Amino acid sequence: MNAEITLAGFHFVQRLSATRRGARLARRLVVQQLDAWGVPYGSGLSDDVASIVAELAANAVLHGRVPGRDFEVRLLRFADTLRIEVSDARGERRPESCEPAEGAESGYGLPLVAALAAKWGVVERSGVGKTVWAECLWP
C-alpha cells in the first residue's frame, strides 16, 4: 500500500490501495481525523461522514479502479463546511445517481450520499481521473 498522510491545519489527505481493505481503512481514518478535530466517534456528523466515505471509497474501488493505481481521500474543513473528496484514476466513468430498482441489492450508494450531504458532485482531475466530492455542514 502506498500511504501518504498530510496534515496541515484543517486538511487531511490519505492515499490508499484501490482494494476493499483500502476502502475500509479510508472510513476508519476519516472518523479518527474527525475525532482529532473535536467531532467525537458516534456523533451524527461522524456517522454521516463515515457513511459518505464508505460509499465513495467503495465506488472508487469498484468502478474507478485502474490496476496499479491508488485512490485518495481528502478532508477540507472550512468555517462552516466539511468537504469530503474521493479521487480515483477512471475519469471516463462518472457516477450517476439513479433510483435503484425495487429489490435491487446495489444502487443505493449515491442516493445515500445525496441524503446525508448538503451537496455533492464530480469534477475532473488535472491529469488523470476524477474526484467525487460531498459537503456537510460543520457544527
C-alpha positions as a LaTeX table, in Angstrom:
\begin{tabular}{lrrr}
\hline
Residue & $x$ (\AA) & $y$ (\AA) & $z$ (\AA) \\
\hline
Met1 & 0.00 & 0.00 & 0.00 \\
Asn2 & 1.30 & 3.42 & $-0.92$ \\
Ala3 & 0.21 & 5.52 & 2.06 \\
Glu4 & 0.72 & 9.22 & 2.42 \\
Ile5 & $-0.75$ & 11.34 & 5.21 \\
Thr6 & $-0.72$ & 15.12 & 5.04 \\
Leu7 & $-1.96$ & 17.18 & 7.96 \\
Ala8 & $-1.82$ & 20.95 & 7.73 \\
Gly9 & $-4.34$ & 22.75 & 9.91 \\
Phe10 & $-7.70$ & 21.52 & 8.79 \\
His11 & $-6.63$ & 19.49 & 5.80 \\
Phe12 & $-6.27$ & 15.71 & 5.71 \\
Val13 & $-5.13$ & 13.61 & 2.73 \\
Gln14 & $-4.60$ & 9.86 & 2.56 \\
Arg15 & $-3.70$ & 7.77 & $-0.46$ \\
Leu16 & $-4.80$ & 4.13 & $-0.23$ \\
Ser17 & $-4.65$ & 0.98 & $-2.31$ \\
Ala18 & $-7.72$ & 0.55 & $-4.54$ \\
Thr19 & $-8.91$ & $-2.53$ & $-2.67$ \\
Arg20 & $-11.78$ & $-3.33$ & $-0.31$ \\
Arg21 & $-9.27$ & $-3.13$ & 2.54 \\
Gly22 & $-8.22$ & 0.35 & 1.38 \\
Ala23 & $-11.86$ & 1.49 & 1.27 \\
Arg24 & $-12.49$ & 0.19 & 4.79 \\
Leu25 & $-9.32$ & 1.87 & 6.06 \\
Ala26 & $-10.38$ & 5.19 & 4.49 \\
Arg27 & $-13.57$ & 5.20 & 6.56 \\
Arg28 & $-11.68$ & 4.42 & 9.77 \\
Leu29 & $-9.00$ & 7.06 & 9.18 \\
Val30 & $-11.59$ & 9.74 & 8.43 \\
Val31 & $-13.54$ & 9.22 & 11.66 \\
Gln32 & $-10.24$ & 9.17 & 13.56 \\
Gln33 & $-9.31$ & 12.51 & 11.99 \\
Leu34 & $-12.73$ & 13.98 & 12.80 \\
Asp35 & $-12.26$ & 12.92 & 16.41 \\
Ala36 & $-8.90$ & 14.73 & 16.44 \\
Trp37 & $-10.74$ & 17.83 & 15.17 \\
Gly38 & $-13.26$ & 17.60 & 18.02 \\
Val39 & $-16.06$ & 15.59 & 16.37 \\
Pro40 & $-16.47$ & 12.54 & 18.64 \\
Tyr41 & $-16.90$ & 8.99 & 17.41 \\
Gly42 & $-20.57$ & 8.06 & 17.14 \\
Ser43 & $-21.79$ & 11.65 & 16.78 \\
Gly44 & $-24.19$ & 12.45 & 13.96 \\
Leu45 & $-21.57$ & 14.18 & 11.82 \\
Ser46 & $-19.02$ & 11.42 & 12.40 \\
Asp47 & $-21.52$ & 8.74 & 11.40 \\
Asp48 & $-22.69$ & 10.69 & 8.34 \\
Val49 & $-19.14$ & 11.32 & 7.13 \\
Ala50 & $-18.21$ & 7.67 & 7.75 \\
Ser51 & $-21.16$ & 6.57 & 5.59 \\
Ile52 & $-20.31$ & 9.04 & 2.83 \\
Val53 & $-16.65$ & 7.99 & 2.75 \\
Ala54 & $-17.62$ & 4.31 & 2.81 \\
Glu55 & $-19.84$ & 4.77 & $-0.25$ \\
Leu56 & $-17.47$ & 6.98 & $-2.22$ \\
Ala57 & $-14.43$ & 4.82 & $-1.42$ \\
Ala58 & $-16.34$ & 1.64 & $-2.33$ \\
Asn59 & $-17.30$ & 3.24 & $-5.66$ \\
Ala60 & $-13.68$ & 4.29 & $-6.28$ \\
Val61 & $-12.53$ & 0.72 & $-5.66$ \\
Leu62 & $-15.36$ & $-0.96$ & $-7.57$ \\
His63 & $-15.89$ & 1.39 & $-10.52$ \\
Gly64 & $-12.83$ & 3.67 & $-10.58$ \\
Arg65 & $-10.04$ & 1.16 & $-10.10$ \\
Val66 & $-7.12$ & 1.01 & $-12.50$ \\
Pro67 & $-4.62$ & $-1.78$ & $-11.70$ \\
Gly68 & $-1.56$ & $-0.35$ & $-10.01$ \\
Arg69 & $-3.22$ & 2.98 & $-9.16$ \\
Asp70 & $-4.33$ & 4.12 & $-5.71$ \\
Phe71 & $-7.31$ & 6.22 & $-4.72$ \\
Glu72 & $-7.20$ & 9.24 & $-2.46$ \\
Val73 & $-9.46$ & 10.54 & 0.30 \\
Arg74 & $-9.26$ & 14.17 & 1.38 \\
Leu75 & $-11.00$ & 16.22 & 4.08 \\
Leu76 & $-11.03$ & 20.00 & 3.95 \\
Arg77 & $-12.51$ & 21.79 & 6.93 \\
Phe78 & $-13.74$ & 25.33 & 6.46 \\
Ala79 & $-15.53$ & 27.63 & 8.93 \\
Asp80 & $-18.96$ & 26.10 & 8.38 \\
Thr81 & $-18.36$ & 23.24 & 5.91 \\
Leu82 & $-16.54$ & 19.93 & 5.77 \\
Arg83 & $-15.65$ & 18.90 & 2.22 \\
Ile84 & $-15.02$ & 15.22 & 1.56 \\
Glu85 & $-13.22$ & 14.26 & $-1.65$ \\
Val86 & $-12.50$ & 10.80 & $-3.03$ \\
Ser87 & $-10.38$ & 10.67 & $-6.18$ \\
Asp88 & $-9.73$ & 7.72 & $-8.48$ \\
Ala89 & $-7.99$ & 7.11 & $-11.80$ \\
Arg90 & $-11.06$ & 6.47 & $-14.02$ \\
Gly91 & $-12.18$ & 9.87 & $-15.28$ \\
Glu92 & $-14.28$ & 8.38 & $-18.06$ \\
Arg93 & $-16.52$ & 6.51 & $-15.58$ \\
Arg94 & $-18.58$ & 9.23 & $-13.92$ \\
Pro95 & $-21.06$ & 8.26 & $-11.21$ \\
Glu96 & $-24.74$ & 8.63 & $-11.89$ \\
Ser97 & $-27.36$ & 8.84 & $-9.19$ \\
Cys98 & $-30.49$ & 6.97 & $-10.15$ \\
Glu99 & $-33.36$ & 5.34 & $-8.32$ \\
Pro100 & $-32.44$ & 1.68 & $-7.64$ \\
Ala101 & $-34.85$ & $-0.93$ & $-8.95$ \\
Glu102 & $-37.23$ & $-2.47$ & $-6.44$ \\
Gly103 & $-35.46$ & $-5.30$ & $-4.62$ \\
Ala104 & $-32.06$ & $-4.36$ & $-6.05$ \\
Glu105 & $-29.03$ & $-5.17$ & $-3.93$ \\
Ser106 & $-26.99$ & $-2.24$ & $-5.24$ \\
Gly107 & $-27.52$ & 1.30 & $-6.46$ \\
Tyr108 & $-28.24$ & 2.87 & $-3.08$ \\
Gly109 & $-24.84$ & 4.49 & $-2.52$ \\
Leu110 & $-25.19$ & 7.83 & $-4.29$ \\
Pro111 & $-28.79$ & 8.40 & $-3.13$ \\
Leu112 & $-27.45$ & 7.82 & 0.41 \\
Val113 & $-24.64$ & 10.34 & $-0.19$ \\
Ala114 & $-27.19$ & 12.84 & $-1.54$ \\
Ala115 & $-29.39$ & 12.34 & 1.53 \\
Leu116 & $-26.54$ & 12.78 & 4.04 \\
Ala117 & $-24.60$ & 15.60 & 2.36 \\
Ala118 & $-25.68$ & 19.21 & 1.90 \\
Lys119 & $-24.47$ & 18.86 & $-1.71$ \\
Trp120 & $-22.24$ & 16.63 & $-3.80$ \\
Gly121 & $-20.75$ & 16.47 & $-7.29$ \\
Val122 & $-18.00$ & 15.26 & $-9.58$ \\
Val123 & $-15.05$ & 17.12 & $-11.11$ \\
Glu124 & $-12.28$ & 16.03 & $-13.44$ \\
Arg125 & $-8.78$ & 15.97 & $-12.02$ \\
Ser126 & $-5.98$ & 17.74 & $-13.79$ \\
Gly127 & $-4.14$ & 14.87 & $-15.39$ \\
Val128 & $-5.88$ & 11.56 & $-14.79$ \\
Gly129 & $-9.13$ & 10.62 & $-13.11$ \\
Lys130 & $-11.97$ & 12.29 & $-11.29$ \\
Thr131 & $-12.89$ & 13.49 & $-7.82$ \\
Val132 & $-16.29$ & 12.84 & $-6.29$ \\
Trp133 & $-16.97$ & 15.33 & $-3.50$ \\
Ala134 & $-19.58$ & 15.89 & $-0.85$ \\
Glu135 & $-20.05$ & 18.70 & 1.63 \\
Cys136 & $-21.54$ & 18.54 & 5.13 \\
Leu137 & $-22.30$ & 21.41 & 7.44 \\
Trp138 & $-19.70$ & 21.87 & 10.20 \\
Pro139 & $-21.25$ & 22.27 & 13.67 \\
\hline
\end{tabular}
